[in-house]
Amino acid sequence: MSKVFLSILLALLVAGCAPRNAIAQIDEGIQHARSGDLACILPASNKKSCNELIQFQFATAGEVTVIAQATMQADPPIVMSARYSAMLDGDSICGGPTADDVTHASFAIGGQPASDVDTSNLRAHIVENMQAHPQGNACVRFEHTAAQWYLRVTMNGIRHPDLDSSVRWVRSDQSYSVGP
């Protein structure tokens, strides 16, 4: 399971903090998400592919629906598609799928829909992993440096640079795909 999706998968509520001079850049990341742009995590621009592709749908009262496709395995390529609820907390998006959300996730293996048996096995494995290795509360925020966007991860109020990943904002009509 990818480290970024794992951090999002096991996320709940914790606020992230931004240095004062980075607030405008971080707010711009939320604006990309609000405008319907997709967050392409670990992009491979030469292949128009992402390790994860995430869409955010914002509702009232800070509610966010997250629609994520994530590479779970490179060979054979396994991609999970999941939808879950999150919350906007300042400049962070906090929340993640529950075990129930995972039981509704779909999978593709080698670019084809997974069989019912494979889907059941993958769901059970992920739920078991969630229960055996709880990661606590987490939030993600988007930060722009001089040359690159990054997804920054906070878990239980502590920054986790080891879980940070590069991001490219893409439009849905740019035909980016998810895969290794």
C-alpha positions as CSV (number, residue, x, y, z in Angstrom):
1,M,0.0,0.0,0.0
2,S,1.5,3.4,-0.9
3,K,2.6,5.6,2.0
4,V,0.5,8.6,0.9
5,F,-2.7,6.6,0.5
6,L,-2.0,4.9,3.8
7,S,-1.7,8.2,5.5
8,I,-4.9,9.5,3.9
9,L,-6.7,6.1,4.4
10,L,-6.1,6.2,8.2
11,A,-6.7,9.9,8.6
12,L,-9.2,11.5,11.1
13,L,-9.0,15.0,12.6
14,V,-5.9,17.1,13.5
15,A,-5.1,20.7,12.4
16,G,-2.0,21.4,10.4
17,C,0.0,24.6,11.0
18,A,1.6,26.8,8.3
19,P,4.3,29.4,8.6
20,R,2.8,32.9,8.1
21,N,4.6,33.5,4.8
22,A,3.2,30.2,3.3
23,I,-0.5,30.8,4.0
24,A,-1.2,32.3,0.5
25,Q,0.5,29.4,-1.2
26,I,-1.3,26.8,0.9
27,D,-4.7,28.6,0.3
28,E,-3.9,28.3,-3.4
29,G,-3.7,24.6,-3.0
30,I,-7.1,24.5,-1.4
31,Q,-8.4,26.7,-4.3
32,H,-7.1,24.1,-6.8
33,A,-9.0,21.4,-4.9
34,R,-12.1,23.6,-4.7
35,S,-12.0,24.4,-8.4
36,G,-12.3,20.7,-9.3
37,D,-8.6,20.1,-10.2
38,L,-7.4,16.6,-9.3
39,A,-4.4,16.1,-7.0
40,C,-2.0,13.8,-8.9
41,I,0.3,12.3,-6.2
42,L,3.8,11.3,-7.3
43,P,3.2,12.3,-11.0
44,A,5.0,10.8,-13.9
45,S,4.3,13.5,-16.4
46,N,6.0,11.7,-19.3
47,K,3.4,8.9,-18.9
48,K,0.5,11.2,-17.7
49,S,0.1,8.9,-14.7
50,C,0.0,9.3,-10.9
51,N,0.5,7.0,-8.0
52,E,-2.7,8.4,-6.6
53,L,-5.3,10.7,-8.2
54,I,-7.6,12.5,-5.7
55,Q,-10.7,14.6,-6.3
56,F,-12.2,16.8,-3.6
57,Q,-15.9,17.8,-3.5
58,F,-16.6,20.6,-1.0
59,A,-19.9,21.0,0.7
60,T,-21.2,23.4,3.4
61,A,-19.9,23.4,6.9
62,G,-16.4,22.3,5.9
63,E,-17.5,18.8,4.7
64,V,-15.4,17.3,2.0
65,T,-16.0,14.2,-0.1
66,V,-12.8,12.6,-1.2
67,I,-12.7,10.4,-4.3
68,A,-9.4,8.6,-4.5
69,Q,-7.8,6.1,-6.8
70,A,-4.5,4.7,-5.5
71,T,-1.9,2.3,-6.7
72,M,-1.8,-0.5,-4.1
73,Q,0.8,-2.7,-5.9
74,A,3.0,-2.2,-8.9
75,D,3.2,-5.7,-10.3
76,P,0.7,-6.8,-11.2
77,P,-0.7,-3.3,-11.0
78,I,-3.6,-3.1,-8.5
79,V,-5.6,0.2,-8.2
80,M,-8.1,0.8,-5.5
81,S,-11.0,3.4,-5.9
82,A,-12.6,4.7,-2.8
83,R,-14.9,7.5,-1.6
84,Y,-14.9,8.8,1.9
85,S,-15.8,11.8,4.0
86,A,-13.3,14.4,5.4
87,M,-13.4,17.9,6.9
88,L,-11.8,21.1,5.9
89,D,-9.9,22.4,9.0
90,G,-8.2,25.7,8.1
91,D,-5.7,24.9,5.4
92,S,-5.9,21.1,6.0
93,I,-8.2,18.4,4.8
94,C,-8.7,15.9,7.6
95,G,-10.4,12.6,7.5
96,G,-10.2,9.3,5.9
97,P,-12.1,6.1,4.9
98,T,-13.6,3.9,7.6
99,A,-13.6,0.1,7.4
100,D,-17.1,0.5,6.0
101,D,-15.8,2.8,3.2
102,V,-13.2,0.2,2.3
103,T,-15.9,-2.5,2.0
104,H,-17.4,-0.4,-0.8
105,A,-14.1,0.2,-2.6
106,S,-13.5,-1.2,-6.0
107,F,-10.3,-2.5,-7.5
108,A,-8.7,-3.0,-10.9
109,I,-5.9,-5.6,-11.5
110,G,-3.8,-5.1,-14.6
111,G,-6.3,-2.5,-15.8
112,Q,-9.3,-4.8,-15.6
113,P,-12.0,-4.8,-12.9
114,A,-11.0,-7.2,-10.1
115,S,-13.1,-10.4,-9.8
116,D,-15.6,-10.6,-6.9
117,V,-13.2,-13.0,-5.1
118,D,-10.2,-10.7,-5.5
119,T,-12.2,-7.7,-4.5
120,S,-13.4,-9.5,-1.3
121,N,-9.9,-10.6,-0.5
122,L,-8.4,-7.1,-1.0
123,R,-11.1,-5.4,1.0
124,A,-10.6,-7.9,3.9
125,H,-6.8,-7.4,3.8
126,I,-7.0,-3.6,3.9
127,V,-9.6,-3.6,6.8
128,E,-7.4,-6.1,8.7
129,N,-4.4,-3.8,8.1
130,M,-6.4,-0.8,9.3
131,Q,-7.4,-2.6,12.5
132,A,-3.9,-4.1,13.2
133,H,-2.0,-0.9,12.5
134,P,-4.0,2.2,13.5
135,Q,-2.2,5.3,12.5
136,G,-4.1,7.8,14.6
137,N,-5.4,11.2,13.5
138,A,-4.0,12.8,10.4
139,C,-4.5,15.8,8.1
140,V,-3.0,16.7,4.7
141,R,-2.4,20.1,3.3
142,F,-0.9,21.3,0.0
143,E,2.1,23.5,0.0
144,H,3.9,25.1,-3.0
145,T,7.6,25.7,-3.0
146,A,9.5,27.6,-5.7
147,A,9.3,24.7,-8.1
148,Q,6.8,22.1,-6.9
149,W,3.6,21.4,-5.0
150,Y,3.8,19.0,-2.1
151,L,1.3,17.1,0.0
152,R,2.3,17.6,3.7
153,V,1.1,15.1,6.3
154,T,0.4,15.6,10.0
155,M,-0.4,12.7,12.2
156,N,-1.5,13.1,15.8
157,G,-0.4,16.8,15.6
158,I,3.1,15.8,14.5
159,R,4.5,16.6,11.0
160,H,5.6,13.4,9.1
161,P,8.0,14.5,6.3
162,D,8.5,10.8,5.5
163,L,4.9,10.7,4.3
164,D,5.1,13.9,2.2
165,S,4.8,13.5,-1.6
166,S,5.0,15.7,-4.7
167,V,1.7,16.8,-6.3
168,R,0.7,18.0,-9.7
169,W,-2.7,19.7,-10.1
170,V,-4.4,18.4,-13.2
171,R,-7.7,18.9,-14.8
172,S,-10.0,15.9,-15.4
173,D,-9.9,16.5,-19.1
174,Q,-6.1,16.0,-19.1
175,S,-6.6,12.2,-19.0
176,Y,-4.2,11.3,-16.3
177,S,-4.4,7.7,-15.1
178,V,-3.4,5.9,-12.0
179,G,-0.7,3.2,-12.0
180,P,2.9,2.4,-11.5
